[in-house]
Amino acid sequence: MMIVKKLFCIVMGLLYGLSAGVAYALTDEYTHQQELERSQVSPADTAQIQHVKKSGKYTEISWEQLLPASWDPDKIFDKFNFDQFEDGDPRAEKALKEFQKLWNEAPANPEMKSKLVKISGYVAPLDFLIGGELAEFLLVPYFGACIHVPPPPANQIIYVTLAKPRVGFQVMDEVWVYGRLEIEKTGSNLADSGYKMKADAIEQYVE
């Protein structure tokens, strides 16, 4: 996770401070909420999860594997040299817009195309249906991404759709997602994603 953590730290330092909402994850209330969510998994959903896990078809991958070997985020930052700008410098706003464009266009790893994978990440919901059902979300590599703090590059975001809306998942829940990974750009009100997946199963994260 070294690359992901580095990206996270750099973006955090450049753009925004960490929201107080992150601290919510450390409270007893949040832990209790997660326990309630797990209890809402239906027998049918449990059976589907077990079927997918027992199939042996899904390879566990890390977020680093989504980065193409030729893509170096350090070169993007070095190009702008943000340290040279003072507060209120109009050049800083122009540079930031150009940086965000490159961030949103970060290329996917072609070796990941159409692979059946298992990957862990955090839920950034795009919409909750009536009854608290989750139908689509962005899977992101670190807590708070796209919600409390800026989004990672597009090649570190997966747009996930569920065949059947599910209850029991909340903003920034850590989950395992199983499905076929496709390389496809998707725009949303939260961020642009470089990957897409129709989830065959989703469950709360357990090591």
Accessible surface in RSA format (square Angstrom, percent):
REM  Atomic radii and reference values for relative SASA: ProtOr
REM  Chains: A
REM  Algorithm: Lee & Richards
REM  Probe-radius: 1.40
REM  Slices: 20
REM RES _ NUM      All-atoms   Total-Side   Main-Chain    Non-polar    All polar
REM                ABS   REL    ABS   REL    ABS   REL    ABS   REL    ABS   REL
RES MET A   1   101.87  52.8  69.46  46.0  32.41  77.2  59.29  50.4  42.58  56.4
RES MET A   2   150.31  77.8 146.88  97.2   3.42   8.2 120.15 102.1  30.16  40.0
RES ILE A   3    71.84  40.9  71.13  53.0   0.71   1.7  71.84  51.7   0.00   0.0
RES VAL A   4     2.36   1.6   2.34   2.1   0.02   0.0   2.34   2.0   0.02   0.0
RES LYS A   5   124.28  60.6 123.08  75.5   1.20   2.9  68.08  61.3  56.20  59.9
RES LYS A   6    99.44  48.5  92.75  56.9   6.69  15.9  64.92  58.4  34.52  36.8
RES LEU A   7     3.88   2.2   3.65   2.6   0.23   0.6   3.88   2.7   0.00   0.0
RES PHE A   8    49.84  24.9  49.83  30.9   0.01   0.0  49.83  30.2   0.01   0.0
RES CYS A   9    82.18  62.2  70.10  78.2  12.08  28.4  28.46  72.1  53.72  57.9
RES ILE A  10    46.68  26.6  38.52  28.7   8.16  19.7  45.65  32.9   1.03   2.8
RES VAL A  11     1.56   1.0   1.56   1.4   0.00   0.0   1.56   1.4   0.00   0.0
RES MET A  12    32.31  16.7  26.83  17.8   5.48  13.0  26.83  22.8   5.48   7.3
RES GLY A  13    70.56  87.0   0.00   N/A  70.56  87.0  38.42 105.4  32.14  72.0
RES LEU A  14    62.45  34.8  32.89  23.5  29.57  74.3  34.85  24.5  27.60  74.3
RES LEU A  15    43.66  24.3  14.04  10.0  29.62  74.5  17.97  12.6  25.69  69.1
RES TYR A  16   137.63  64.3 127.81  72.7   9.82  25.6  90.35  67.9  47.28  58.3
RES GLY A  17    61.67  76.1   0.00   N/A  61.67  76.1  40.16 110.2  21.51  48.2
RES LEU A  18    96.21  53.6  66.91  47.9  29.30  73.7  66.91  47.0  29.30  78.9
RES SER A  19    40.23  34.0  28.04  37.4  12.19  28.1  21.47  45.7  18.76  26.3
RES ALA A  20    93.13  85.6  68.99 106.5  24.14  54.9  79.64 112.2  13.49  35.7
RES GLY A  21    24.73  30.5   0.00   N/A  24.73  30.5  20.18  55.4   4.55  10.2
RES VAL A  22    28.90  19.0  28.66  25.9   0.24   0.6  28.66  24.9   0.24   0.6
RES ALA A  23    56.64  52.1  51.98  80.2   4.66  10.6  54.21  76.3   2.43   6.4
RES TYR A  24    95.63  44.6  91.02  51.8   4.61  12.0  76.88  57.8  18.75  23.1
RES ALA A  25    27.33  25.1  14.50  22.4  12.84  29.2  14.50  20.4  12.84  34.0
RES LEU A  26   154.93  86.3 122.03  87.3  32.90  82.7 126.99  89.2  27.95  75.2
RES THR A  27    56.37  40.1  49.35  50.0   7.02  16.7  56.23  75.5   0.14   0.2
RES ASP A  28   127.84  89.6 120.51 119.9   7.33  17.3  39.10  92.0  88.74  88.5
RES GLU A  29   118.16  67.8 107.74  81.5  10.42  24.8  43.17  83.5  74.99  61.2
RES TYR A  30    17.87   8.3  17.87  10.2   0.00   0.0  16.34  12.3   1.54   1.9
RES THR A  31    69.70  49.6  69.62  70.6   0.07   0.2  47.57  63.9  22.13  33.5
RES HIS A  32   102.58  56.1 101.39  70.5   1.19   3.0  72.78  75.0  29.81  34.7
RES GLN A  33    54.55  30.5  54.31  39.7   0.24   0.6  12.13  25.8  42.42  32.2
RES GLN A  34    32.39  18.1  32.39  23.7   0.00   0.0   0.60   1.3  31.79  24.1
RES GLU A  35    97.69  56.1  88.85  67.2   8.84  21.1  31.97  61.8  65.72  53.7
RES LEU A  36    81.90  45.6  81.24  58.1   0.66   1.7  81.64  57.3   0.26   0.7
RES GLU A  37     1.95   1.1   0.52   0.4   1.43   3.4   0.00   0.0   1.95   1.6
RES ARG A  38    99.43  41.7  87.56  44.6  11.86  28.2  49.88  68.2  49.55  30.0
RES SER A  39    88.47  74.8  49.44  66.0  39.04  89.9  50.59 107.7  37.89  53.1
RES GLN A  40    84.85  47.4  66.36  48.5  18.48  44.0  32.35  68.9  52.50  39.8
RES VAL A  41    47.02  30.9  27.70  25.1  19.33  46.6  28.55  24.8  18.47  50.1
RES SER A  42    40.09  33.9  35.14  46.9   4.95  11.4  39.28  83.6   0.81   1.1
RES PRO A  43   118.70  86.5 106.63  97.2  12.06  43.9 114.02  94.1   4.68  29.1
RES ALA A  44    65.53  60.3  49.77  76.8  15.77  35.9  58.36  82.2   7.17  19.0
RES ASP A  45    18.08  12.7  16.50  16.4   1.58   3.7   1.54   3.6  16.54  16.5
RES THR A  46    60.71  43.2  60.47  61.3   0.24   0.6  49.80  66.9  10.91  16.5
RES ALA A  47    60.97  56.1  49.49  76.4  11.48  26.1  56.39  79.4   4.58  12.1
RES GLN A  48    79.08  44.2  76.05  55.6   3.03   7.2  31.60  67.3  47.48  36.0
RES ILE A  49    10.94   6.2  10.94   8.1   0.00   0.0  10.94   7.9   0.00   0.0
RES GLN A  50    72.44  40.5  72.44  52.9   0.00   0.0  26.32  56.0  46.11  35.0
RES HIS A  51   123.90  67.7 116.23  80.8   7.67  19.6  72.33  74.5  51.57  60.0
RES VAL A  52     5.48   3.6   3.79   3.4   1.70   4.1   4.66   4.0   0.82   2.2
RES LYS A  53    92.31  45.0  66.34  40.7  25.97  61.8  39.08  35.2  53.22  56.7
RES LYS A  54   168.07  82.0 133.76  82.1  34.32  81.7  87.16  78.4  80.91  86.2
RES SER A  55    44.00  37.2   9.24  12.3  34.76  80.1  21.60  46.0  22.40  31.4
RES GLY A  56    69.79  86.1   0.00   N/A  69.79  86.1  36.69 100.7  33.09  74.1
RES LYS A  57   138.57  67.6 119.32  73.2  19.25  45.8  69.09  62.2  69.48  74.0
RES TYR A  58    43.51  20.3  21.06  12.0  22.45  58.4   6.48   4.9  37.03  45.6
RES THR A  59    89.81  63.9  84.64  85.8   5.17  12.3  57.32  77.0  32.49  49.1
RES GLU A  60   105.08  60.3  84.05  63.6  21.02  50.1  25.16  48.7  79.92  65.3
RES ILE A  61    11.75   6.7   3.25   2.4   8.49  20.5   5.79   4.2   5.96  16.2
RES SER A  62    44.06  37.2  36.92  49.3   7.14  16.5  35.61  75.8   8.45  11.8
RES TRP A  63     5.24   2.1   5.24   2.5   0.00   0.0   4.77   2.5   0.47   0.8
RES GLU A  64    37.15  21.3  29.71  22.5   7.43  17.7  28.30  54.7   8.85   7.2
RES GLN A  65    79.10  44.2  72.22  52.8   6.88  16.4  33.80  72.0  45.30  34.4
RES LEU A  66     0.00   0.0   0.00   0.0   0.00   0.0   0.00   0.0   0.00   0.0
RES LEU A  67    16.76   9.3   7.79   5.6   8.98  22.6   7.79   5.5   8.98  24.2
RES PRO A  68    12.08   8.8   8.59   7.8   3.49  12.7   9.20   7.6   2.88  17.9
RES ALA A  69   116.84 107.4  69.40 107.1  47.44 107.9  82.48 116.1  34.36  91.0
RES SER A  70   109.81  92.8  70.63  94.3  39.18  90.3  57.72 122.9  52.08  73.0
RES TRP A  71    35.39  14.2  20.23   9.8  15.16  35.6  18.68  10.0  16.71  27.1
RES ASP A  72    55.51  38.9  48.21  48.0   7.30  17.3  17.62  41.5  37.90  37.8
RES PRO A  73    16.01  11.7  16.01  14.6   0.00   0.0  16.01  13.2   0.00   0.0
RES ASP A  74    46.08  32.3  45.44  45.2   0.64   1.5  16.79  39.5  29.28  29.2
RES LYS A  75   146.97  71.7 139.70  85.7   7.27  17.3  84.69  76.2  62.28  66.3
RES ILE A  76    20.37  11.6  18.51  13.8   1.86   4.5  20.37  14.7   0.00   0.0
RES PHE A  77    23.20  11.6  19.10  11.8   4.11  10.7  19.38  11.7   3.83  11.0
RES ASP A  78   108.93  76.3  86.42  86.0  22.50  53.2  32.57  76.7  76.36  76.2
RES LYS A  79   128.03  62.5  91.15  55.9  36.88  87.8  75.16  67.7  52.86  56.3
RES PHE A  80    13.20   6.6   8.21   5.1   4.98  13.0  11.67   7.1   1.53   4.4
RES ASN A  81    80.40  55.4  73.93  71.4   6.46  15.6  21.97  52.9  58.42  56.5
RES PHE A  82    35.64  17.8  23.79  14.7  11.84  30.8  23.79  14.4  11.84  33.9
RES ASP A  83   140.34  98.3 107.83 107.3  32.51  76.9  35.76  84.2 104.58 104.3
RES GLN A  84    93.40  52.2  64.75  47.3  28.65  68.2  27.46  58.5  65.93  50.0
RES PHE A  85    36.10  18.1  15.66   9.7  20.44  53.2  15.69   9.5  20.41  58.4
RES GLU A  86   139.41  80.0 130.03  98.4   9.38  22.3  50.82  98.3  88.59  72.3
RES ASP A  87   155.03 108.6 122.28 121.7  32.74  77.4  43.75 103.0 111.28 111.0
RES GLY A  88    80.37  99.1   0.00   N/A  80.37  99.1  44.60 122.4  35.77  80.1
RES ASP A  89    27.43  19.2  16.71  16.6  10.71  25.3  11.44  26.9  15.99  15.9
RES PRO A  90   108.47  79.1  93.88  85.6  14.60  53.1 101.29  83.6   7.18  44.6
RES ARG A  91   135.77  57.0 131.86  67.2   3.92   9.3  63.48  86.8  72.29  43.8
RES ALA A  92    29.68  27.3  27.13  41.9   2.56   5.8  27.64  38.9   2.04   5.4
RES GLU A  93   106.91  61.4 101.58  76.8   5.33  12.7  36.91  71.4  69.99  57.1
RES LYS A  94   155.46  75.8 150.38  92.3   5.07  12.1  96.03  86.4  59.42  63.3
RES ALA A  95    10.07   9.3   7.11  11.0   2.96   6.7   9.87  13.9   0.20   0.5
RES LEU A  96    53.33  29.7  53.33  38.2   0.00   0.0  53.33  37.5   0.00   0.0
RES LYS A  97   130.54  63.7 122.92  75.4   7.63  18.2  75.52  68.0  55.02  58.6
RES GLU A  98    72.12  41.4  66.80  50.5   5.31  12.7  28.46  55.0  43.66  35.6
RES PHE A  99     0.79   0.4   0.79   0.5   0.00   0.0   0.79   0.5   0.00   0.0
RES GLN A 100    73.44  41.1  73.07  53.4   0.37   0.9  19.81  42.2  53.63  40.7
RES LYS A 101   120.65  58.9 115.57  70.9   5.08  12.1  89.58  80.6  31.07  33.1
RES LEU A 102    54.18  30.2  51.03  36.5   3.15   7.9  51.12  35.9   3.06   8.2
RES TRP A 103     9.73   3.9   9.66   4.7   0.07   0.2   9.66   5.2   0.07   0.1
RES ASN A 104    57.97  40.0  54.99  53.1   2.98   7.2   6.49  15.6  51.48  49.8
RES GLU A 105    86.21  49.5  73.56  55.7  12.65  30.1  35.70  69.1  50.51  41.2
RES ALA A 106     1.02   0.9   0.00   0.0   1.02   2.3   0.83   1.2   0.19   0.5
RES PRO A 107    59.38  43.3  53.85  49.1   5.54  20.1  59.38  49.0   0.00   0.0
RES ALA A 108    18.06  16.6   4.72   7.3  13.34  30.3   4.72   6.6  13.34  35.3
RES ASN A 109    16.65  11.5  16.65  16.1   0.00   0.0   0.00   0.0  16.65  16.1
RES PRO A 110    95.79  69.8  84.34  76.9  11.45  41.6  84.79  70.0  11.00  68.4
RES GLU A 111   128.22  73.6 113.61  86.0  14.61  34.8  43.03  83.2  85.19  69.6
RES MET A 112    12.36   6.4  12.33   8.2   0.02   0.1  12.33  10.5   0.02   0.0
RES LYS A 113   125.17  61.1 111.08  68.2  14.09  33.6  76.19  68.6  48.99  52.2
RES SER A 114    44.33  37.5  37.06  49.5   7.27  16.8  24.97  53.2  19.36  27.1
RES LYS A 115    95.90  46.8  91.36  56.1   4.54  10.8  42.79  38.5  53.11  56.6
RES LEU A 116    41.53  23.1  32.66  23.4   8.87  22.3  32.66  22.9   8.87  23.9
RES VAL A 117     0.37   0.2   0.37   0.3   0.00   0.0   0.37   0.3   0.00   0.0
RES LYS A 118    44.44  21.7  44.44  27.3   0.00   0.0   8.18   7.4  36.25  38.6
RES ILE A 119     0.81   0.5   0.81   0.6   0.00   0.0   0.81   0.6   0.00   0.0
RES SER A 120    27.57  23.3  25.73  34.3   1.85   4.3   0.04   0.1  27.53  38.6
RES GLY A 121     2.59   3.2   0.00   N/A   2.59   3.2   2.59   7.1   0.00   0.0
RES TYR A 122    43.35  20.2  43.35  24.7   0.00   0.0  13.06   9.8  30.30  37.3
RES VAL A 123     0.12   0.1   0.12   0.1   0.00   0.0   0.12   0.1   0.00   0.0
RES ALA A 124     0.00   0.0   0.00   0.0   0.00   0.0   0.00   0.0   0.00   0.0
RES PRO A 125    16.99  12.4   5.69   5.2  11.30  41.1   5.69   4.7  11.30  70.2
RES LEU A 126    35.40  19.7  12.18   8.7  23.23  58.4  13.57   9.5  21.83  58.8
RES ASP A 127    77.66  54.4  70.89  70.6   6.77  16.0  18.28  43.0  59.38  59.2
RES PHE A 128    75.04  37.5  54.12  33.5  20.92  54.4  54.12  32.8  20.92  59.9
RES LEU A 129    71.34  39.7  63.02  45.1   8.32  20.9  66.70  46.8   4.64  12.5
RES ILE A 130   175.43  99.8 154.71 115.3  20.72  49.9 161.96 116.6  13.47  36.5
RES GLY A 131    66.59  82.1   0.00   N/A  66.59  82.1  39.72 109.0  26.86  60.2
RES GLY A 132    36.80  45.4   0.00   N/A  36.80  45.4  28.15  77.2   8.65  19.4
RES GLU A 133    59.82  34.3  59.82  45.3   0.00   0.0   4.93   9.5  54.90  44.8
RES LEU A 134     0.38   0.2   0.38   0.3   0.00   0.0   0.38   0.3   0.00   0.0
RES ALA A 135    24.45  22.5  21.85  33.7   2.61   5.9  21.85  30.8   2.61   6.9
RES GLU A 136    52.50  30.1  52.50  39.7   0.00   0.0   7.94  15.4  44.56  36.4
RES PHE A 137     0.00   0.0   0.00   0.0   0.00   0.0   0.00   0.0   0.00   0.0
RES LEU A 138     0.64   0.4   0.64   0.5   0.00   0.0   0.64   0.5   0.00   0.0
RES LEU A 139     0.00   0.0   0.00   0.0   0.00   0.0   0.00   0.0   0.00   0.0
RES VAL A 140     0.00   0.0   0.00   0.0   0.00   0.0   0.00   0.0   0.00   0.0
RES PRO A 141     7.15   5.2   0.38   0.3   6.76  24.6   0.38   0.3   6.76  42.0
RES TYR A 142    21.77  10.2  20.10  11.4   1.67   4.3  20.23  15.2   1.53   1.9
RES PHE A 143    38.98  19.5  32.51  20.1   6.47  16.8  32.51  19.7   6.47  18.5
RES GLY A 144     0.00   0.0   0.00   N/A   0.00   0.0   0.00   0.0   0.00   0.0
RES ALA A 145     0.00   0.0   0.00   0.0   0.00   0.0   0.00   0.0   0.00   0.0
RES CYS A 146    14.43  10.9   0.00   0.0  14.43  33.9   3.18   8.1  11.25  12.1
RES ILE A 147    66.89  38.1  33.47  24.9  33.42  80.5  35.91  25.9  30.98  84.1
RES HIS A 148    57.45  31.4  40.41  28.1  17.04  43.6  27.79  28.6  29.66  34.5
RES VAL A 149     8.50   5.6   0.44   0.4   8.06  19.4   4.82   4.2   3.67  10.0
RES PRO A 150     8.07   5.9   2.70   2.5   5.37  19.5   7.44   6.1   0.63   3.9
RES PRO A 151    40.15  29.3  39.26  35.8   0.89   3.2  39.26  32.4   0.89   5.5
RES PRO A 152     5.40   3.9   1.23   1.1   4.17  15.2   1.70   1.4   3.70  23.0
RES PRO A 153     0.17   0.1   0.00   0.0   0.17   0.6   0.17   0.1   0.00   0.0
RES ALA A 154     0.89   0.8   0.00   0.0   0.89   2.0   0.02   0.0   0.87   2.3
RES ASN A 155     0.00   0.0   0.00   0.0   0.00   0.0   0.00   0.0   0.00   0.0
RES GLN A 156     0.56   0.3   0.56   0.4   0.00   0.0   0.56   1.2   0.00   0.0
RES ILE A 157     0.56   0.3   0.56   0.4   0.00   0.0   0.56   0.4   0.00   0.0
RES ILE A 158     0.00   0.0   0.00   0.0   0.00   0.0   0.00   0.0   0.00   0.0
RES TYR A 159    28.04  13.1  28.04  16.0   0.00   0.0   8.29   6.2  19.75  24.3
RES VAL A 160     0.00   0.0   0.00   0.0   0.00   0.0   0.00   0.0   0.00   0.0
RES THR A 161    33.52  23.8  33.52  34.0   0.00   0.0  26.47  35.5   7.05  10.7
RES LEU A 162    20.37  11.3   5.27   3.8  15.09  37.9   5.98   4.2  14.39  38.7
RES ALA A 163    80.74  74.2  44.32  68.4  36.42  82.9  49.18  69.3  31.57  83.6
RES LYS A 164   108.30  52.8 103.32  63.4   4.98  11.8  81.17  73.1  27.13  28.9
RES PRO A 165    44.92  32.7  38.46  35.1   6.46  23.5  38.46  31.8   6.46  40.2
RES ARG A 166    16.94   7.1  15.26   7.8   1.68   4.0   9.17  12.5   7.78   4.7
RES VAL A 167    51.19  33.7  48.54  43.9   2.65   6.4  48.54  42.2   2.65   7.2
RES GLY A 168     5.45   6.7   0.00   N/A   5.45   6.7   1.23   3.4   4.22   9.5
RES PHE A 169     3.42   1.7   3.22   2.0   0.20   0.5   3.22   2.0   0.20   0.6
RES GLN A 170    66.82  37.4  66.82  48.8   0.00   0.0  11.66  24.8  55.15  41.8
RES VAL A 171    60.58  39.9  53.40  48.3   7.17  17.3  53.40  46.4   7.17  19.5
RES MET A 172     3.18   1.6   2.28   1.5   0.90   2.2   2.28   1.9   0.90   1.2
RES ASP A 173     0.19   0.1   0.19   0.2   0.00   0.0   0.00   0.0   0.19   0.2
RES GLU A 174    46.96  27.0  45.99  34.8   0.96   2.3   6.94  13.4  40.02  32.7
RES VAL A 175     0.00   0.0   0.00   0.0   0.00   0.0   0.00   0.0   0.00   0.0
RES TRP A 176    22.36   9.0  22.36  10.8   0.00   0.0  20.12  10.7   2.23   3.6
RES VAL A 177     0.00   0.0   0.00   0.0   0.00   0.0   0.00   0.0   0.00   0.0
RES TYR A 178     5.22   2.4   5.22   3.0   0.00   0.0   4.79   3.6   0.43   0.5
RES GLY A 179     0.00   0.0   0.00   N/A   0.00   0.0   0.00   0.0   0.00   0.0
RES ARG A 180   109.54  46.0 107.13  54.6   2.41   5.7  32.76  44.8  76.78  46.5
RES LEU A 181     0.23   0.1   0.23   0.2   0.00   0.0   0.23   0.2   0.00   0.0
RES GLU A 182    54.34  31.2  54.33  41.1   0.01   0.0  34.86  67.4  19.47  15.9
RES ILE A 183    63.62  36.2  43.22  32.2  20.40  49.2  43.22  31.1  20.40  55.4
RES GLU A 184    79.07  45.4  73.65  55.7   5.43  12.9  27.76  53.7  51.31  41.9
RES LYS A 185   111.99  54.6  91.14  55.9  20.86  49.7  91.29  82.2  20.70  22.1
RES THR A 186    30.02  21.3  23.90  24.2   6.12  14.6  27.54  37.0   2.48   3.7
RES GLY A 187    57.45  70.9   0.00   N/A  57.45  70.9  24.03  66.0  33.42  74.8
RES SER A 188    39.43  33.3   6.84   9.1  32.59  75.1  20.21  43.0  19.22  26.9
RES ASN A 189   134.18  92.5  87.45  84.5  46.73 112.5  50.07 120.5  84.11  81.3
RES LEU A 190    45.40  25.3  27.61  19.8  17.79  44.7  29.94  21.0  15.46  41.6
RES ALA A 191    11.20  10.3   0.95   1.5  10.25  23.3  11.07  15.6   0.13   0.3
RES ASP A 192    48.45  33.9  46.20  46.0   2.25   5.3   8.80  20.7  39.65  39.5
RES SER A 193     0.04   0.0   0.04   0.1   0.00   0.0   0.00   0.0   0.04   0.1
RES GLY A 194     1.99   2.5   0.00   N/A   1.99   2.5   0.95   2.6   1.04   2.3
RES TYR A 195     0.00   0.0   0.00   0.0   0.00   0.0   0.00   0.0   0.00   0.0
RES LYS A 196    65.36  31.9  65.32  40.1   0.03   0.1  22.72  20.4  42.64  45.4
RES MET A 197     1.29   0.7   0.00   0.0   1.29   3.1   1.29   1.1   0.00   0.0
RES LYS A 198   132.35  64.6 124.78  76.6   7.56  18.0  68.74  61.9  63.61  67.8
RES ALA A 199     7.92   7.3   0.28   0.4   7.63  17.4   0.28   0.4   7.63  20.2
RES ASP A 200    53.83  37.7  42.47  42.3  11.35  26.8  10.28  24.2  43.55  43.4
RES ALA A 201     7.20   6.6   0.02   0.0   7.18  16.3   7.20  10.1   0.00   0.0
RES ILE A 202     2.63   1.5   2.63   2.0   0.00   0.0   2.63   1.9   0.00   0.0
RES GLU A 203    30.65  17.6  28.73  21.7   1.92   4.6   9.66  18.7  20.99  17.1
RES GLN A 204    13.66   7.6   8.00   5.8   5.66  13.5   7.17  15.3   6.49   4.9
RES TYR A 205    54.44  25.4  45.40  25.8   9.04  23.5  19.62  14.7  34.82  42.9
RES VAL A 206   102.72  67.6  90.23  81.7  12.49  30.1  94.46  82.1   8.26  22.4
RES GLU A 207   179.89 103.3 120.77  91.4  59.12 140.8  67.35 130.3 112.54  91.9
END  Absolute sums over single chains surface
CHAIN  1 A    11026.7       8846.5       2180.2       6274.4       4752.3
END  Absolute sums over all chains
TOTAL         11026.7       8846.5       2180.2       6274.4       4752.3
